[in-house]
Amino acid sequence: MRITGSRQGFAQARTFTHRTLCHWSLDHLSDDAVAVVTELAANAVTHAVPQAPDGEADVWLALCLEAGRLMCAVTDPSDRPPVCRRATDSLEENGRGLCIVEAVSEEWGWVRHSPAGKTVWALLPASPRP
């Protein structure tokens, strides 16, 4: 799904995630997956899109279920690696997105694409937590 950098675009990404998980009978993952998707999409739109050449500013969301895990992946046009900044000030409003992703997911990472762009992904366990 293509994500636009608007409130409507983020709302559509959250709705798409929620509906997809309901369709896959993974409602119990909805809150965590929506949080992950929101943070990954916000990072892509905030940091990658403004630096993209005209006409190459697409951000894409993919959800994939395999081997008992849900992968949430956001692809953007930037080659720059994602940065998980540790907030030194507990009152800072920005810079915690990937820390949230790290806290909620089993694992997260990223892969660079050729000739340009990257995908940032996070894995969530599909089975309910005890």
N, CA, C and O atoms as a GROMACS GRO file, in nm:
protein
  520
    1MET      N    1   0.084  -0.117   0.000
    1MET     CA    2   0.000   0.000   0.000
    1MET      C    3   0.088   0.123   0.000
    1MET      O    4   0.187   0.129   0.073
    2ARG      N    5   0.053   0.221  -0.081
    2ARG     CA    6   0.128   0.347  -0.086
    2ARG      C    7   0.082   0.436   0.028
    2ARG      O    8  -0.038   0.447   0.056
    3ILE      N    9   0.177   0.499   0.096
    3ILE     CA   10   0.147   0.588   0.208
    3ILE      C   11   0.178   0.731   0.166
    3ILE      O   12   0.287   0.762   0.119
    4THR      N   13   0.080   0.818   0.182
    4THR     CA   14   0.103   0.960   0.158
    4THR      C   15   0.140   1.025   0.290
    4THR      O   16   0.106   0.974   0.397
    5GLY      N   17   0.209   1.135   0.283
    5GLY     CA   18   0.255   1.204   0.404
    5GLY      C   19   0.152   1.297   0.462
    5GLY      O   20   0.184   1.410   0.499
    6SER      N   21   0.029   1.252   0.472
    6SER     CA   22  -0.079   1.334   0.527
    6SER      C   23  -0.146   1.258   0.641
    6SER      O   24  -0.124   1.138   0.659
    7ARG      N   25  -0.228   1.328   0.716
    7ARG     CA   26  -0.305   1.261   0.822
    7ARG      C   27  -0.390   1.150   0.762
    7ARG      O   28  -0.403   1.042   0.821
    8GLN      N   29  -0.448   1.178   0.646
    8GLN     CA   30  -0.532   1.079   0.579
    8GLN      C   31  -0.447   0.957   0.538
    8GLN      O   32  -0.493   0.844   0.551
    9GLY      N   33  -0.327   0.980   0.490
    9GLY     CA   34  -0.238   0.871   0.450
    9GLY      C   35  -0.201   0.782   0.568
    9GLY      O   36  -0.201   0.660   0.556
   10PHE      N   37  -0.170   0.844   0.681
   10PHE     CA   38  -0.136   0.766   0.801
   10PHE      C   39  -0.259   0.690   0.852
   10PHE      O   40  -0.248   0.576   0.895
   11ALA      N   41  -0.375   0.754   0.847
   11ALA     CA   42  -0.499   0.688   0.889
   11ALA      C   43  -0.527   0.568   0.799
   11ALA      O   44  -0.568   0.462   0.847
   12GLN      N   45  -0.506   0.583   0.669
   12GLN     CA   46  -0.526   0.471   0.576
   12GLN      C   47  -0.430   0.357   0.605
   12GLN      O   48  -0.468   0.240   0.597
   13ALA      N   49  -0.305   0.388   0.640
   13ALA     CA   50  -0.207   0.284   0.673
   13ALA      C   51  -0.250   0.209   0.799
   13ALA      O   52  -0.238   0.087   0.805
   14ARG      N   53  -0.298   0.282   0.899
   14ARG     CA   54  -0.345   0.217   1.023
   14ARG      C   55  -0.467   0.130   0.996
   14ARG      O   56  -0.476   0.018   1.045
   15THR      N   57  -0.561   0.182   0.916
   15THR     CA   58  -0.681   0.106   0.882
   15THR      C   59  -0.645  -0.019   0.803
   15THR      O   60  -0.697  -0.127   0.830
   16PHE      N   61  -0.557  -0.005   0.705
   16PHE     CA   62  -0.511  -0.119   0.625
   16PHE      C   63  -0.450  -0.226   0.716
   16PHE      O   64  -0.479  -0.345   0.700
   17THR      N   65  -0.366  -0.185   0.809
   17THR     CA   66  -0.302  -0.279   0.901
   17THR      C   67  -0.407  -0.349   0.986
   17THR      O   68  -0.405  -0.472   0.998
   18HIS      N   69  -0.496  -0.273   1.045
   18HIS     CA   70  -0.599  -0.331   1.131
   18HIS      C   71  -0.687  -0.429   1.054
   18HIS      O   72  -0.713  -0.540   1.101
   19ARG      N   73  -0.733  -0.390   0.936
   19ARG     CA   74  -0.821  -0.477   0.857
   19ARG      C   75  -0.749  -0.603   0.810
   19ARG      O   76  -0.807  -0.712   0.811
   20THR      N   77  -0.624  -0.588   0.771
   20THR     CA   78  -0.547  -0.705   0.726
   20THR      C   79  -0.532  -0.804   0.840
   20THR      O   80  -0.549  -0.924   0.821
   21LEU      N   81  -0.498  -0.755   0.958
   21LEU     CA   82  -0.480  -0.845   1.072
   21LEU      C   83  -0.612  -0.910   1.114
   21LEU      O   84  -0.614  -1.027   1.153
   22CYS      N   85  -0.721  -0.837   1.105
   22CYS     CA   86  -0.852  -0.897   1.134
   22CYS      C   87  -0.881  -1.008   1.033
   22CYS      O   88  -0.929  -1.115   1.070
   23HIS      N   89  -0.853  -0.982   0.906
   23HIS     CA   90  -0.875  -1.082   0.801
   23HIS      C   91  -0.790  -1.207   0.825
   23HIS      O   92  -0.834  -1.318   0.795
   24TRP      N   93  -0.671  -1.189   0.878
   24TRP     CA   94  -0.581  -1.301   0.907
   24TRP      C   95  -0.606  -1.362   1.045
   24TRP      O   96  -0.530  -1.448   1.089
   25SER      N   97  -0.711  -1.317   1.115
   25SER     CA   98  -0.744  -1.361   1.251
   25SER      C   99  -0.630  -1.334   1.349
   25SER      O  100  -0.599  -1.416   1.435
   26LEU      N  101  -0.568  -1.218   1.334
   26LEU     CA  102  -0.458  -1.176   1.422
   26LEU      C  103  -0.493  -1.045   1.493
   26LEU      O  104  -0.408  -0.957   1.511
   27ASP      N  105  -0.619  -1.033   1.531
   27ASP     CA  106  -0.666  -0.911   1.598
   27ASP      C  107  -0.580  -0.876   1.720
   27ASP      O  108  -0.560  -0.758   1.749
   28HIS      N  109  -0.531  -0.977   1.789
   28HIS     CA  110  -0.451  -0.954   1.910
   28HIS      C  111  -0.320  -0.880   1.880
   28HIS      O  112  -0.258  -0.827   1.972
   29LEU      N  113  -0.277  -0.876   1.755
   29LEU     CA  114  -0.155  -0.804   1.717
   29LEU      C  115  -0.181  -0.661   1.674
   29LEU      O  116  -0.087  -0.583   1.652
   30SER      N  117  -0.307  -0.626   1.661
   30SER     CA  118  -0.343  -0.498   1.600
   30SER      C  119  -0.277  -0.377   1.665
   30SER      O  120  -0.218  -0.295   1.595
   31ASP      N  121  -0.284  -0.364   1.796
   31ASP     CA  122  -0.228  -0.247   1.862
   31ASP      C  123  -0.078  -0.234   1.839
   31ASP      O  124  -0.030  -0.127   1.804
   32ASP      N  125  -0.005  -0.344   1.859
   32ASP     CA  126   0.140  -0.339   1.839
   32ASP      C  127   0.176  -0.314   1.693
   32ASP      O  128   0.265  -0.234   1.664
   33ALA      N  129   0.107  -0.381   1.602
   33ALA     CA  130   0.137  -0.364   1.459
   33ALA      C  131   0.105  -0.223   1.412
   33ALA      O  132   0.182  -0.164   1.335
   34VAL      N  133  -0.006  -0.168   1.457
   34VAL     CA  134  -0.041  -0.030   1.420
   34VAL      C  135   0.063   0.067   1.474
   34VAL      O  136   0.100   0.163   1.406
   35ALA      N  137   0.110   0.046   1.596
   35ALA     CA  138   0.215   0.133   1.652
   35ALA      C  139   0.342   0.125   1.568
   35ALA      O  140   0.403   0.227   1.537
   36VAL      N  141   0.383   0.004   1.530
   36VAL     CA  142   0.503  -0.015   1.449
   36VAL      C  143   0.487   0.053   1.313
   36VAL      O  144   0.574   0.128   1.269
   37VAL      N  145   0.375   0.026   1.246
   37VAL     CA  146   0.351   0.084   1.114
   37VAL      C  147   0.350   0.236   1.121
   37VAL      O  148   0.407   0.303   1.035
   38THR      N  149   0.285   0.291   1.222
   38THR     CA  150   0.278   0.437   1.238
   38THR      C  151   0.418   0.496   1.253
   38THR      O  152   0.450   0.596   1.189
   39GLU      N  153   0.501   0.435   1.338
   39GLU     CA  154   0.636   0.488   1.360
   39GLU      C  155   0.724   0.475   1.236
   39GLU      O  156   0.796   0.568   1.201
   40LEU      N  157   0.719   0.359   1.170
   40LEU     CA  158   0.802   0.340   1.050
   40LEU      C  159   0.758   0.435   0.939
   40LEU      O  160   0.843   0.493   0.871
   41ALA      N  161   0.629   0.450   0.921
   41ALA     CA  162   0.578   0.541   0.818
   41ALA      C  163   0.613   0.686   0.849
   41ALA      O  164   0.653   0.761   0.760
   42ALA      N  165   0.598   0.725   0.973
   42ALA     CA  166   0.630   0.863   1.012
   42ALA      C  167   0.778   0.892   0.989
   42ALA      O  168   0.813   1.000   0.942
   43ASN      N  169   0.865   0.797   1.022
   43ASN     CA  170   1.008   0.816   0.998
   43ASN      C  171   1.037   0.832   0.850
   43ASN      O  172   1.114   0.919   0.810
   44ALA      N  173   0.975   0.748   0.768
   44ALA     CA  174   0.997   0.754   0.623
   44ALA      C  175   0.952   0.888   0.567
   44ALA      O  176   1.024   0.952   0.491
   45VAL      N  177   0.833   0.930   0.605
   45VAL     CA  178   0.778   1.055   0.552
   45VAL      C  179   0.856   1.176   0.604
   45VAL      O  180   0.878   1.272   0.530
   46THR      N  181   0.898   1.172   0.729
   46THR     CA  182   0.970   1.284   0.789
   46THR      C  183   1.114   1.296   0.740
   46THR      O  184   1.161   1.406   0.711
   47HIS      N  185   1.183   1.184   0.730
   47HIS     CA  186   1.327   1.189   0.702
   47HIS      C  187   1.365   1.154   0.558
   47HIS      O  188   1.465   1.207   0.509
   48ALA      N  189   1.291   1.070   0.491
   48ALA     CA  190   1.331   1.025   0.357
   48ALA      C  191   1.266   1.106   0.245
   48ALA      O  192   1.333   1.143   0.149
   49VAL      N  193   1.139   1.132   0.257
   49VAL     CA  194   1.066   1.199   0.149
   49VAL      C  195   1.120   1.339   0.119
   49VAL      O  196   1.134   1.373   0.001
   50PRO      N  197   1.149   1.423   0.219
   50PRO     CA  198   1.197   1.557   0.187
   50PRO      C  199   1.329   1.559   0.108
   50PRO      O  200   1.358   1.656   0.038
   51GLN      N  201   1.408   1.453   0.119
   51GLN     CA  202   1.537   1.448   0.050
   51GLN      C  203   1.530   1.377  -0.085
   51GLN      O  204   1.629   1.372  -0.157
   52ALA      N  205   1.414   1.323  -0.119
   52ALA     CA  206   1.400   1.246  -0.243
   52ALA      C  207   1.389   1.338  -0.364
   52ALA      O  208   1.330   1.446  -0.356
   53PRO      N  209   1.445   1.294  -0.476
   53PRO     CA  210   1.427   1.370  -0.600
   53PRO      C  211   1.279   1.375  -0.637
   53PRO      O  212   1.203   1.285  -0.602
   54ASP      N  213   1.240   1.480  -0.707
   54ASP     CA  214   1.100   1.493  -0.749
   54ASP      C  215   1.055   1.369  -0.824
   54ASP      O  216   1.127   1.315  -0.908
   55GLY      N  217   0.936   1.324  -0.791
   55GLY     CA  218   0.879   1.208  -0.857
   55GLY      C  219   0.926   1.075  -0.800
   55GLY      O  220   0.882   0.970  -0.846
   56GLU      N  221   1.014   1.078  -0.700
   56GLU     CA  222   1.067   0.953  -0.642
   56GLU      C  223   1.044   0.947  -0.492
   56GLU      O  224   1.123   0.886  -0.419
   57ALA      N  225   0.938   1.009  -0.445
   57ALA     CA  226   0.914   1.020  -0.302
   57ALA      C  227   0.811   0.922  -0.250
   57ALA      O  228   0.743   0.950  -0.151
   58ASP      N  229   0.797   0.808  -0.314
   58ASP     CA  230   0.697   0.711  -0.271
   58ASP      C  231   0.742   0.637  -0.145
   58ASP      O  232   0.858   0.603  -0.127
   59VAL      N  233   0.645   0.615  -0.057
   59VAL     CA  234   0.663   0.535   0.063
   59VAL      C  235   0.560   0.423   0.056
   59VAL      O  236   0.442   0.448   0.031
   60TRP      N  237   0.605   0.300   0.079
   60TRP     CA  238   0.518   0.183   0.064
   60TRP      C  239   0.516   0.101   0.192
   60TRP      O  240   0.618   0.086   0.260
   61LEU      N  241   0.400   0.047   0.225
   61LEU     CA  242   0.381  -0.040   0.340
   61LEU      C  243   0.351  -0.181   0.291
   61LEU      O  244   0.270  -0.199   0.200
   62ALA      N  245   0.416  -0.279   0.351
   62ALA     CA  246   0.385  -0.419   0.322
   62ALA      C  247   0.372  -0.494   0.454
   62ALA      O  248   0.446  -0.469   0.548
   63LEU      N  249   0.277  -0.586   0.458
   63LEU     CA  250   0.259  -0.676   0.572
   63LEU      C  251   0.273  -0.818   0.518
   63LEU      O  252   0.218  -0.852   0.413
   64CYS      N  253   0.347  -0.900   0.590
   64CYS     CA  254   0.371  -1.037   0.544
   64CYS      C  255   0.367  -1.129   0.665
   64CYS      O  256   0.423  -1.099   0.770
   65LEU      N  257   0.300  -1.240   0.650
   65LEU     CA  258   0.290  -1.338   0.757
   65LEU      C  259   0.355  -1.467   0.712
   65LEU      O  260   0.314  -1.528   0.614
   66GLU      N  261   0.458  -1.509   0.786
   66GLU     CA  262   0.520  -1.639   0.758
   66GLU      C  263   0.598  -1.686   0.879
   66GLU      O  264   0.651  -1.606   0.957
   67ALA      N  265   0.604  -1.816   0.892
   67ALA     CA  266   0.678  -1.880   1.002
   67ALA      C  267   0.634  -1.828   1.139
   67ALA      O  268   0.717  -1.812   1.228
   68GLY      N  269   0.504  -1.803   1.154
   68GLY     CA  270   0.453  -1.761   1.284
   68GLY      C  271   0.488  -1.620   1.326
   68GLY      O  272   0.477  -1.584   1.443
   69ARG      N  273   0.531  -1.539   1.229
   69ARG     CA  274   0.565  -1.400   1.261
   69ARG      C  275   0.507  -1.306   1.157
   69ARG      O  276   0.496  -1.340   1.039
   70LEU      N  277   0.470  -1.188   1.203
   70LEU     CA  278   0.421  -1.083   1.116
   70LEU      C  279   0.536  -0.987   1.087
   70LEU      O  280   0.601  -0.938   1.179
   71MET      N  281   0.559  -0.960   0.959
   71MET     CA  282   0.658  -0.860   0.922
   71MET      C  283   0.585  -0.735   0.875
   71MET      O  284   0.501  -0.741   0.785
   72CYS      N  285   0.619  -0.623   0.937
   72CYS     CA  286   0.571  -0.492   0.894
   72CYS      C  287   0.690  -0.425   0.828
   72CYS      O  288   0.796  -0.411   0.890
   73ALA      N  289   0.676  -0.383   0.703
   73ALA     CA  290   0.788  -0.326   0.629
   73ALA      C  291   0.745  -0.198   0.560
   73ALA      O  292   0.639  -0.191   0.498
   74VAL      N  293   0.831  -0.096   0.571
   74VAL     CA  294   0.806   0.032   0.505
   74VAL      C  295   0.927   0.063   0.417
   74VAL      O  296   1.041   0.064   0.464
   75THR      N  297   0.900   0.086   0.290
   75THR     CA  298   1.005   0.117   0.192
   75THR      C  299   0.999   0.265   0.157
   75THR      O  300   0.892   0.320   0.132
   76ASP      N  301   1.117   0.329   0.155
   76ASP     CA  302   1.124   0.471   0.122
   76ASP      C  303   1.239   0.496   0.024
   76ASP      O  304   1.319   0.405  -0.001
   77PRO      N  305   1.249   0.616  -0.030
   77PRO     CA  306   1.349   0.643  -0.133
   77PRO      C  307   1.489   0.678  -0.082
   77PRO      O  308   1.578   0.700  -0.163
   78SER      N  309   1.510   0.683   0.046
   78SER     CA  310   1.639   0.726   0.101
   78SER      C  311   1.736   0.611   0.120
   78SER      O  312   1.696   0.500   0.154
   79ASP      N  313   1.865   0.638   0.097
   79ASP     CA  314   1.971   0.540   0.123
   79ASP      C  315   2.024   0.549   0.266
   79ASP      O  316   2.097   0.462   0.311
   80ARG      N  317   1.986   0.655   0.336
   80ARG     CA  318   2.039   0.677   0.471
   80ARG      C  319   1.984   0.575   0.568
   80ARG      O  320   1.864   0.548   0.568
   81PRO      N  321   2.070   0.518   0.652
   81PRO     CA  322   2.022   0.418   0.748
   81PRO      C  323   1.932   0.481   0.854
   81PRO      O  324   1.947   0.599   0.887
   82PRO      N  325   1.839   0.404   0.907
   82PRO     CA  326   1.756   0.455   1.015
   82PRO      C  327   1.840   0.471   1.141
   82PRO      O  328   1.936   0.397   1.162
   83VAL      N  329   1.804   0.567   1.224
   83VAL     CA  330   1.879   0.595   1.345
   83VAL      C  331   1.788   0.577   1.466
   83VAL      O  332   1.683   0.641   1.476
   84CYS      N  333   1.828   0.489   1.556
   84CYS     CA  334   1.755   0.467   1.680
   84CYS      C  335   1.824   0.549   1.787
   84CYS      O  336   1.919   0.503   1.852
   85ARG      N  337   1.775   0.671   1.806
   85ARG     CA  338   1.836   0.761   1.903
   85ARG      C  339   1.783   0.732   2.042
   85ARG      O  340   1.662   0.716   2.062
   86ARG      N  341   1.871   0.725   2.134
   86ARG     CA  342   1.833   0.710   2.275
   86ARG      C  343   1.811   0.849   2.332
   86ARG      O  344   1.904   0.929   2.340
   87ALA      N  345   1.690   0.878   2.370
   87ALA     CA  346   1.658   1.010   2.423
   87ALA      C  347   1.730   1.030   2.556
   87ALA      O  348   1.719   0.948   2.647
   88THR      N  349   1.802   1.140   2.565
   88THR     CA  350   1.871   1.171   2.689
   88THR      C  351   1.781   1.254   2.780
   88THR      O  352   1.802   1.258   2.902
   89ASP      N  353   1.683   1.319   2.723
   89ASP     CA  354   1.589   1.400   2.798
   89ASP      C  355   1.453   1.334   2.793
   89ASP      O  356   1.397   1.317   2.684
   90SER      N  357   1.399   1.297   2.907
   90SER     CA  358   1.272   1.225   2.909
   90SER      C  359   1.155   1.310   2.859
   90SER      O  360   1.046   1.257   2.836
   91LEU      N  361   1.176   1.440   2.842
   91LEU     CA  362   1.069   1.527   2.795
   91LEU      C  363   1.077   1.555   2.646
   91LEU      O  364   0.993   1.628   2.593
   92GLU      N  365   1.176   1.499   2.576
   92GLU     CA  366   1.186   1.518   2.432
   92GLU      C  367   1.065   1.460   2.364
   92GLU      O  368   1.018   1.351   2.399
   93GLU      N  369   1.014   1.533   2.264
   93GLU     CA  370   0.894   1.487   2.192
   93GLU      C  371   0.927   1.405   2.070
   93GLU      O  372   0.842   1.329   2.024
   94ASN      N  373   1.046   1.417   2.015
   94ASN     CA  374   1.082   1.349   1.890
   94ASN      C  375   1.200   1.256   1.912
   94ASN      O  376   1.272   1.266   2.011
   95GLY      N  377   1.218   1.165   1.817
   95GLY     CA  378   1.336   1.080   1.819
   95GLY      C  379   1.318   0.945   1.886
   95GLY      O  380   1.415   0.873   1.907
   96ARG      N  381   1.195   0.910   1.920
   96ARG     CA  382   1.173   0.783   1.990
   96ARG      C  383   1.107   0.675   1.906
   96ARG      O  384   1.083   0.565   1.955
   97GLY      N  385   1.078   0.704   1.780
   97GLY     CA  386   1.004   0.612   1.695
   97GLY      C  387   1.064   0.474   1.688
   97GLY      O  388   0.995   0.375   1.711
   98LEU      N  389   1.193   0.464   1.656
   98LEU     CA  390   1.256   0.333   1.644
   98LEU      C  391   1.277   0.268   1.780
   98LEU      O  392   1.287   0.145   1.789
   99CYS      N  393   1.284   0.347   1.885
   99CYS     CA  394   1.290   0.288   2.020
   99CYS      C  395   1.158   0.219   2.053
   99CYS      O  396   1.156   0.114   2.118
  100ILE      N  397   1.048   0.279   2.008
  100ILE     CA  398   0.917   0.216   2.027
  100ILE      C  399   0.910   0.088   1.945
  100ILE      O  400   0.864  -0.016   1.994
  101VAL      N  401   0.954   0.095   1.820
  101VAL     CA  402   0.954  -0.024   1.734
  101VAL      C  403   1.038  -0.134   1.798
  101VAL      O  404   0.996  -0.250   1.801
  102GLU      N  405   1.154  -0.099   1.849
  102GLU     CA  406   1.243  -0.196   1.914
  102GLU      C  407   1.177  -0.260   2.036
  102GLU      O  408   1.191  -0.380   2.060
  103ALA      N  409   1.105  -0.180   2.114
  103ALA     CA  410   1.042  -0.229   2.236
  103ALA      C  411   0.925  -0.324   2.206
  103ALA      O  412   0.901  -0.418   2.281
  104VAL      N  413   0.853  -0.299   2.099
  104VAL     CA  414   0.733  -0.375   2.067
  104VAL      C  415   0.763  -0.500   1.986
  104VAL      O  416   0.692  -0.600   1.996
  105SER      N  417   0.867  -0.496   1.905
  105SER     CA  418   0.894  -0.607   1.812
  105SER      C  419   0.996  -0.706   1.869
  105SER      O  420   1.070  -0.677   1.962
  106GLU      N  421   0.995  -0.826   1.808
  106GLU     CA  422   1.097  -0.927   1.841
  106GLU      C  423   1.233  -0.884   1.787
  106GLU      O  424   1.337  -0.906   1.849
  107GLU      N  425   1.227  -0.824   1.670
  107GLU     CA  426   1.349  -0.788   1.598
  107GLU      C  427   1.311  -0.684   1.494
  107GLU      O  428   1.198  -0.683   1.445
  108TRP      N  429   1.404  -0.596   1.461
  108TRP     CA  430   1.382  -0.502   1.352
  108TRP      C  431   1.515  -0.479   1.281
  108TRP      O  432   1.622  -0.508   1.336
  109GLY      N  433   1.508  -0.428   1.160
  109GLY     CA  434   1.629  -0.402   1.085
  109GLY      C  435   1.594  -0.328   0.956
  109GLY      O  436   1.484  -0.278   0.939
  110TRP      N  437   1.692  -0.324   0.868
  110TRP     CA  438   1.669  -0.255   0.741
  110TRP      C  439   1.760  -0.312   0.635
  110TRP      O  440   1.862  -0.374   0.665
  111VAL      N  441   1.721  -0.291   0.510
  111VAL     CA  442   1.799  -0.338   0.397
  111VAL      C  443   1.801  -0.226   0.292
  111VAL      O  444   1.698  -0.165   0.263
  112ARG      N  445   1.918  -0.201   0.237
  112ARG     CA  446   1.934  -0.100   0.132
  112ARG      C  447   1.898  -0.162  -0.003
  112ARG      O  448   1.926  -0.279  -0.027
  113HIS      N  449   1.837  -0.082  -0.090
  113HIS     CA  450   1.802  -0.126  -0.224
  113HIS      C  451   1.893  -0.061  -0.327
  113HIS      O  452   1.947   0.047  -0.304
  114SER      N  453   1.910  -0.128  -0.438
  114SER     CA  454   1.991  -0.073  -0.546
  114SER      C  455   1.897  -0.034  -0.659
  114SER      O  456   1.810  -0.114  -0.693
  115PRO      N  457   1.909   0.079  -0.717
  115PRO     CA  458   2.014   0.177  -0.701
  115PRO      C  459   1.990   0.275  -0.587
  115PRO      O  460   2.082   0.347  -0.548
  116ALA      N  461   1.868   0.279  -0.531
  116ALA     CA  462   1.841   0.374  -0.423
  116ALA      C  463   1.725   0.323  -0.338
  116ALA      O  464   1.643   0.243  -0.384
  117GLY      N  465   1.719   0.372  -0.216
  117GLY     CA  466   1.609   0.341  -0.127
  117GLY      C  467   1.642   0.234  -0.025
  117GLY      O  468   1.749   0.173  -0.028
  118LYS      N  469   1.548   0.212   0.066
  118LYS     CA  470   1.566   0.111   0.170
  118LYS      C  471   1.430   0.064   0.218
  118LYS      O  472   1.328   0.128   0.194
  119THR      N  473   1.432  -0.049   0.288
  119THR     CA  474   1.314  -0.099   0.357
  119THR      C  475   1.351  -0.119   0.502
  119THR      O  476   1.450  -0.186   0.534
  120VAL      N  477   1.271  -0.063   0.590
  120VAL     CA  478   1.286  -0.083   0.734
  120VAL      C  479   1.175  -0.178   0.775
  120VAL      O  480   1.059  -0.156   0.740
  121TRP      N  481   1.210  -0.283   0.851
  121TRP     CA  482   1.113  -0.386   0.885
  121TRP      C  483   1.117  -0.419   1.034
  121TRP      O  484   1.216  -0.394   1.103
  122ALA      N  485   1.007  -0.474   1.081
  122ALA     CA  486   0.998  -0.520   1.220
  122ALA      C  487   0.918  -0.650   1.222
  122ALA      O  488   0.820  -0.665   1.148
  123LEU      N  489   0.960  -0.742   1.307
  123LEU     CA  490   0.892  -0.872   1.321
  123LEU      C  491   0.818  -0.877   1.454
  123LEU      O  492   0.872  -0.844   1.560
  124LEU      N  493   0.694  -0.920   1.446
  124LEU     CA  494   0.611  -0.940   1.566
  124LEU      C  495   0.570  -1.086   1.572
  124LEU      O  496   0.537  -1.145   1.469
  125PRO      N  497   0.572  -1.146   1.691
  125PRO     CA  498   0.526  -1.286   1.700
  125PRO      C  499   0.377  -1.293   1.674
  125PRO      O  500   0.300  -1.213   1.727
  126ALA      N  501   0.335  -1.389   1.593
  126ALA     CA  502   0.193  -1.401   1.557
  126ALA      C  503   0.110  -1.466   1.668
  126ALA      O  504  -0.011  -1.446   1.675
  127SER      N  505   0.175  -1.542   1.754
  127SER     CA  506   0.099  -1.607   1.862
  127SER      C  507   0.080  -1.510   1.977
  127SER      O  508   0.168  -1.428   2.004
  128PRO      N  509  -0.033  -1.518   2.046
  128PRO     CA  510  -0.058  -1.429   2.159
  128PRO      C  511   0.047  -1.446   2.268
  128PRO      O  512   0.097  -1.556   2.292
  129ARG      N  513   0.080  -1.336   2.331
  129ARG     CA  514   0.175  -1.341   2.443
  129ARG      C  515   0.107  -1.400   2.565
  129ARG      O  516  -0.012  -1.379   2.586
  130PRO      N  517   0.183  -1.476   2.646
  130PRO     CA  518   0.121  -1.537   2.766
  130PRO      C  519   0.082  -1.433   2.868
  130PRO      O  520   0.029  -1.468   2.974
   0.00000   0.00000   0.00000
